Amino acid sequence: MNILGISCFYHDAAAALVKDGHILAAAQEERFTRCKHDPAFPTHAATYCLSMLQGGAMTIDAVAYYEKPSLKYERQQAFTQKGHGVLGSTPTKYAQSADRLLATFLIELGINPKLVPVLEFTHHSSHAAAAFFPSPFPEAAIATMDGVGEWETLSIASGRGDTIEFHENLRFPDSIGLLYAAFTDFCGFKVNSGEYKLMGLAPYGTPVYKELILETMLVRGNNTLLEMNREYFSYVDSQRMTSEKFAALFGVRPRRPAQRLSQKYMDIAASIQAVTEDLVLDVARRARELTGMDRLCLAGGVALNCVANSKLLHSGIFDDIWIQPAAGDAGSAVGAACLAYLKQIEANGTTSKTIIPMNSAYLGPDFEDKEVLQAIDSSDFRPNLSIQHFQSEAELVTTAATDLYEGKAVGWFQGRMEFGPRALGARSILANPMLETTQRDLNLKVKFRESFRPFAPVVKAESSAEWFSLERESPYMLLVAPIAERYRLPVDESSKGLAKLYHKRSIIPAVTHVDYSARLQTVSKEQNPRLHAVLSAFESLTSCPVLVNTSFNVRGEPIVCTPEDAMRCFCGTNIEVLYIENYRVEKTGDTKVLDSKFSNQFEKD
């Protein structure tokens, strides 16, 4: 039984393939089109998924769509002027004609919608399915939190075996996701893109406005999870997220993207982050109360807030949690495919219908050495490159560890691409976390991004408890953990705002945020053998089993997908060495940025 799942027409379009209960493949469209958060029908991602089947499109038994356009249209008509609010990225004409659009695109893929059933599931059903069915839990409470689907913005459910039962929801315009998005926009970052920047900015501030937000903008309790005071928000019927009253409350105008970050905006970021953490805990308590279960599965864009996730994990409300690595709308393609698979299996009268849990997020395409060599040789800058091909795994690992020890920024392109927003050691940039200059150099010379943004560490799973205060694995970079006390350094805590950047806080300063936290990825030998081996080799040189792991891209660019993408990014940045499958590529001469125009082609997010 082969099911193709589709998510598209709002943001982060994606396709996923479920084959006989296995999540065989999944990818976001942006990785192929090079358009960040591409909302278009995922023709390229779906084509990749179909390539994993011997019979291609002809062997698809059903197509699953991640939401119900008719319900979305109903909400748009009820709340927006002619269907165009700030949420108008999905226009009403789409909602009215989605079935026709889907049919047209499916035919182009070689799937006849008159012969192959196209099943639609509600937005939060797809999120809930993506959260629960791929999880390791046989039963669990489920919480999905995002901006908005059709009507729902939050849902609480319980999952048992092959079924999901919904218990409670929150409806538009009340929304934790849109609340956070409004503050994201007010602080000068893009909605549905810059929320992680707001989260990263929060530790530079103090949550002095937390009580003000709770008292004026929100109503908690009152038989509902959340009620927002609409006098402060205008996303329902205008092209703005916040009202004039919102700005007046804080005594500052909405920040322009290029405007200097003042302490006021940092304090606002800290305040809404603190509020969001409290709201997530409220949802978790309600989920525990409604379901009586001791484990929780999470999905929806709010579940990408790793700081809130960690507060939830350590709250003790649930014994354990599992978060879908592609928690946003892209992951809904997986959820819809799982729902369709179970529905089709049931319709066929088959009793064995279990979805196999995910054991990694490496669900994207991979490439053979011959394809890699072709990309290298076809580069416009081939004369400026030296190439080494490794026949020995040990030699590759040792050489990579030595490059990292010497302080080089290393492009790391290995195996199947990750599914979801995080680079997890397949399409990554690696660096030495022990050097004080690493964070500044990566931000300004490689990533071309804001200086305040922290970098994440990747650590050997068996060493994580020694270096970080987290007694569990974190394979998907969806939790934060404090640096262990033994590795911290004393600092002057009187510094404010961005001045906090200039203090060395631990012996791994490149991955230590200003509050001593780190967005942690653990990696075991089973999960990623080559990366684990490099960590071990680096540890042999430094006594440190930790590396910087950041996504292989520049600001505004999707994470690289193909060898050609990797070569372009490598040549257009100060990345000094590229390990691309079994090849090592290094720039010769003194010029490190071979293509000075590369980063200019991407719209800064």
N, C-alpha and C positions, 0 to 999 in steps of 0.2 A: 504494500500500500504506500503510494507516494503522494505527498501533499505539498503543494507550493503555497507558502504564506506570503502575503503582500501587505506592506504598510506604505502609504504615500499620500501626497497632495496636501500636507500641512508642513512638516519639517522632518528631516532625517529619514527619508524614504529608505526602505530596506526590503530584502527578500530572504526567505528561509525555506529550507527543504527538510521535511520529516519523512524518513523512509523506515517503514516497519517499526515505528516507535523511537527510532534514533534521530536525534537532531544532527543531520549529516552535514549541512552547510548553512551559512548565513553571512550576509554582507550588506553594508550600506551603499547606497547609490553614489554618494559623494566621493567614495574612494576611487570610483571608475571615471566619473565625469570631471573630477577635480573642482567641483563647486561645493563649498562647505555648506552642510545642512541641506543639501539638494532635496527639494520636496517632490520632484517629478516622479512619474511612474518608474519603478526601478528596473528598467529594461536590461541594463548591464548586469546588475546584481542577480536578477532572475536568470539571465543567460548563463552566468557562472554557476548558479545552483543547478540548473538543468544539465550542465556539462558533467555533473557528478553522477548522472544516471546513464547507464549504457544505452538506453533507448531514448534519452532526451525527453523532449516535450510530449512525445507520443505515449510515454509511460506514466504521465500524471493522472491520478485518479480523482483529484479534486483541487480546487483553488480556494484558499481562505483569505478573506479580507478583514482587516483589523478593526473596522468600525461599521456603523450603519449610517450611510449618508442621509437617509430620509429623516432620521432623528436629529442629525446635526443641522439639517436645513430647517427643521422645526424650531430649534433653539435660535438659530440665526435670525429667522423671521420674527421671532417673539421679542428679541432683545436689541437688534441692531437696526440702524437706519439704512434701509435698502440692503441689509446684509453686509454693511461695511463698517465695522469697528476696528479697533487696533488688532483684533483677532481675525481680520479679514484676509489673512494669507490663504484661507480656504474660502473662496468666494461662493456665494449662493448658487451661481450657475454650475459650479462643480457639484454641489450637493444635489442639485436637481438632475444632473445628467451623469452621475458617477457610474451607474450601471453601463451606460453606453460607452463611456470612456474606458472602463475596465475591459469591456468586450473587445474594443478596438485594439488595445495594447496586447491583450492575451492572444488575439489572432496573429499579431505580428510575431509573437513568441512561438507560434505553432500550436497553440492550444485553442480548440474550438469550444467556446462557452455554451454552445447548443448541445454538445455531447459530454462535456466535462462540467460537473456541478460547480458553481461559484457560491460559496457559503459566506455570509456576512455575520460577524459577531460584534457585540457592542465593544466600545473602546476599552472600558474597564474590565470586561470579561477577558479580553485579549491580554491586558496587563496582568490580571490575576492568574491567568493560565501560564503566562511567561514566568511569573514569580513562583508558582507552586509545582507544576508538573516537572520542570527540569531540576527541582531542588532534591536534596538527599532525604527529605522527610516523607514518611508514608502518610502523615497527617499533620496539619498545621493551620494556624490562623493566617489570614492573608490581609495585607493592607496595601492599597494602591493609591498613590497621591500624585497628582500632576496639575497642569493648568486647567485644562478642560477637555473632555471627550465630546460626546453628544450633549448630554446634560450633566452627567456626573463629573465631579472634580476629585472625589475621594470615595473609596469603597472599602468596606470591611466584609470579609468572607471567611469561610472555613473550607479547607480542602481535605478530602479523605479518598485515598486511592485514586480513582479515575473521575471523581466528581468534585464540583465546587458549588457551594451554597452561599448566596449573598445574604447579609444580615442588615446592613445599614449603608447609607451613602450620603454624601454632601453634594448639593447641586449648585450649578452656576447661578449667580455670579460669585458666590462664596467659594473661595479656593485658596488653599495654602500655597499652591504653585503660582497662582497669579498674584498673590500677596508678595511673595518673594520676587517675582518678575517685576512688579511695580517698583520695588526698591532698587532692583538691578538697573532698570531704566533710569530712575531718578539719579542714581550715582554715576551715570554716563556709560553704562555697558549695554550691549545688545541683549534683548529678550530672546529666550530660547538659544542662547549662545554664551552669554557672559555671566551666568549665575555662579559659575565656579570661580570667577574673578572676584565677585562680591564676597563669597565665602573665604577666599584667600586674603582679601583686604581686611576682613573683620578683626583679626588679631592685632592689627595696628591701632585699633580704636578701643574705646571703653563703652559698654552698653548703657550709656547715660539716658537714652531715650526709650529704653525697654518698657518701663511702666507707662510712659506717655502713649506709646503705641497701643499697649493693651487696654488702656483706659479710654482712648478716643477713637481708635480705628476698628477695634474688635469687640465683639461680645462673645464671651466663652460661657459654656453651660447653657442655661435656658433651653434645655432639651435638644440642643444641637451641638455638633462638634465645633462649629465656628460660624459666626455671623459677622460680615464685614460692613462697616459704616460706609455706604456708597458715596457719601458726601466727599470723601477723600480720594476716590478712584473714578476714572473716566473711561476705562477700557471697554465698557459695555457699548457705548454709542459714539465714540469719537476715536480719533487717531492718536490719542495720548493715553498713557497708562494712569497718570495721576492728575488730580485737579489743582486749581490754584490754592485751595484750602490746604492741601497736602504740603505744598511749598511753604505756605504761611506758618504752618505748625512748627516747622523746623527753622524758619527764618533764613532760608537760603533757596536760591533758584536751582532748578534741575541742572546737574553738571553736564557740560558739553564733553564729548568724548576726548578731545585733546586738552581739556582744561586741567590745570594743576590740581592734584588731589590734596585738599585741605583736611585738617583734623576733623572738621565737621562731618565730612562724608565718611571718614573712617569710623567715627562714632556712630553714625547712622547705620553703616554696614554691620558693626558689632552688635547694635541693638536689634536689628531685624534677624540677625543670625541667632541671637539668644531667644527671641520670640519664637522663631521657627523650631528651634530645639524643644521648647516647651510644648508647642503644638504637636510635634511628632510624638512626644511622650504621652500627651493626652490621647492621641489616636491609638497608640499601643495599649494604653490602659483600657480603653473602650473595647479594643479587639480582644483582649484577654477576658474582659467581663462578658462579652457576647458569646465567645467561643469556648471558654474554659480550657483552651489548649495551652501547652507550655512552649511551643515553638512558633515562630513568626516568619513568613515570607514577605518580601517587599518588592515592589516595582512601581513604575511611574517616575517622572523626572525628579520629584522631591527625594527619591531614594538614592540619587546621585550625590546628595549632600552628605559626604562621608563624616563630617564632624557630628551632625545630628545622628547618623547611624551609630557612631561610637558611643554617644551619650545613651542611646537606646540600649545598645548591647550591655553597657555597664550598669544600667538602671536596675537590672534584676527583674523587670516586668515579665520578661520571657527568659527561659533557660538558654535558648539559642535562637539565632536569626540566620536567614539566608537571603541574599540580595541578588536579583537577576543582574548579571554583569552589564547587559544592554538594557538598563532599567527604563530608558526613555522610549519614545515611540518606535524606534528601530526594533527594539526587542519585542514589540507587539506582533511583528511578523511571525516570530517564533510561537508566541502564545496562540495566535489565530490558527496556525498550522497544527498545533497540538490539539486544539478543540475540534478542528475539522477531522483530524485523524481518528480521534475517539468517537466522533459522531458517525463517521463512515464505517468504522469497524463494527459499531453497534448495529448500524443498519444492515450490515452484511451477516449479522448473527454470530460474529466471532467473539469468543469469550476472553481470549488473551489480548489485552489492549493497553498494556502499560507503556507509558512514556519512559524511556531510559534517562536517568538523571545526567545532566551535563557534568563532565569531568574536566572541561577546559573551555576557554573562550576562543581557542584557535580553530575557527570555523570558516575562515576565508581562503582565498586561493594561495597556492604555493607555486614555485617555479624551479625548473631544472637548471643545472649548470650551463647547458648550452644556450638557454634563453638569457641567462645572466651574462654570459660572455658576449652574446650578440648586443645586449644593451650597453655594455662597456665599450665595445669596439665601435658602435655607432654614435657614441657621444661626440659632440662637436669639440670637446676638450681632450680627446684621447691622447694627443701628443704631450699633454701636460700631466699625464698620469702614469704611475708605475703599477704593475699588476703582479700579484703573486697568487699562484694556485696551490692550495694545500692538498697533499695526498694523505697526510696524517692528521687525525683529529687532535691528538695531543699537541702537535706543533701549532695548529690553529689556536687552540685554547691558550697555550702558553704565550704566544705572540700577542694575542688580544689583551691578555692580562698585563703584559709588559707595556703595551701602548697606553693602557689606562693608568698604570702606575706612574708613567712618565708625564701624565697630565693631559693627554690628548683627548679631544672630543671624538668619540667613536660612533659612527653610524652602524646600526646593527639590524640587518635584514636577513631573517632566518625563518624558514618553514612557512606554515600557514598563517595568514594575516589574522589579527584579532578581530572579534566582533564586539562592538560596543565602543564607547568614547575613549577608553584608556589604552595606551600602548603597554603591552605586558611582556615585552621581550621578544617579539617577532618583528615589529616595525618600530624600533626604539633608537634613541640616542643615549649612549652610556658615557659616564664620566667618573672621575675620581672624586668621591665626596669629601675627602680629607683636606683638600686644598681650599684656602680661603677665597681664591679668585674664581673658582668654578662657577658659582651661581651668577656672578656678574658677567663673566665671559659667555656663558651659555645664553643668558637672557639678551644681552646686547649684541653679541657677535654671531650667534648661531640662530637663535629663535626670533630675534628682532622683536622682543615683546617687553611689557612693562617690568620695571626692575623689582617691584614688590612681590612678584609672583614666586612662590616657593617651588622647589623641585622635589620629586618623590624618590624615596629609596626603594631599591629591590634588595632583599636579603635572603640568604639561605634559610629555608624554613626551619632547619634544625638549630639555627643560631638566633632566630628572631627574639626569643624570650630573654636572651642575654643582652641584646642591644636595645630592645624596645619593650615597653610595658604592655604587652599583649600576649595573653596565654592561649593563643589560637592562631591558625593560619589565616592569611588574608590574600588569597591568590588573585583577586580581581581589583585591588587598589580601591576598595570601597569603605575602608575604615581608616581612622587616624589613631596613632598611638604615640605617647610621649617617649622621647629618648630616655633610655635608662639613666638613672641618677649618676651612676659611676662614670658615664662618659660626658656629663655636662661640665661646663666651665662657668665660673662666676662672672657676672656681668653687672654693669651699672643699670639698674632697673628704673632710673629716673628719666631715661630717654623716652620721648614721645613720638608717635607717628612713624614716618619713614626713617627717622633717625635710628630706630631699633635695628634697621638693616645692617648697621655698621659695627655690630658687636658679634664676636665669635662666641657662640653659645655651647658648642660641643666639639668633640674631636672629629665629627663629621658635619662641618658647618654648612656644606652645600645642600643638605637635606634636612636641616633643623630650622623649622619656622620660628618666628619671633616668640611664640608661646611654648617652645620646646616640642611641638608636635611634629609628626611626619605622616603623610598619606602613604601608607605602607603597602608594598607588595611582597609577599613571601613566595619563594619558588623552591619546589622540591626537585629531586633528580628525576622523578617520574613525570612531573608536569612539563619540564623544559630541560632536558639533559645537557644541552650545550651551554645554555646560560648558567645553569647550576655549576657546571665545570669551570666556567670562567670566573665565577664568584669564588670558587675554591682556590683557583690559581692566584687570583688577586689577594685572597686571604693569606696565602703562603708568602707573598711578597710584603704584605703590610700588616698582618694580624687583624685585618678588617674584612668581614664577609659581606660588605655592603657596597653597592654602587648607586650612583645617580641613574635613574631611569626616567627619561622624558620622551614624549612622542616624537617620531621622526617626521618633522614638518617645520615650517616657519609659521609665524602668526598669520592667520587668515587662510592657511592652506589645509586641506584635509590631510590626514596621516597618509604617508606614501603607501601605495598598493603594489605596483609593479616594479621590476628592476629599472625600467626607464624613469619612473617617478623618483626612485632612490638616487639614481645618477644625477638627475636634474637638481634635486635638493642638495646633494653632496657638493656639486660644483658651484652652487649658488650661495653657499654659506661657508663659515669657518670650521665646519666639520673637517678634521684633519685626516682621518682614516675611515674607510668604509669596509666593513666585513659583510659581504653579500653572498650568502650561501658559503661555498668553499673558496671564495676569492677574497683577497685583501687588496684594496685600491687605495693608493696614496697619491697626494698631489706633489709634484716635483717643483722645485724653484721656491721663491719667496712669496709668490702670490697665492693666497689661500682661497679667496673668493674669485673663482674663474669666470662666473657669470654674474656681473654686477647688477643686471636688470631682473634677475630671477624673482626676488622677493617683492618687487613692485607690481607684479601681475595679480597679486591677491588682495582683495579688499580686506582691510584691517578690521578684525572683529573686536 
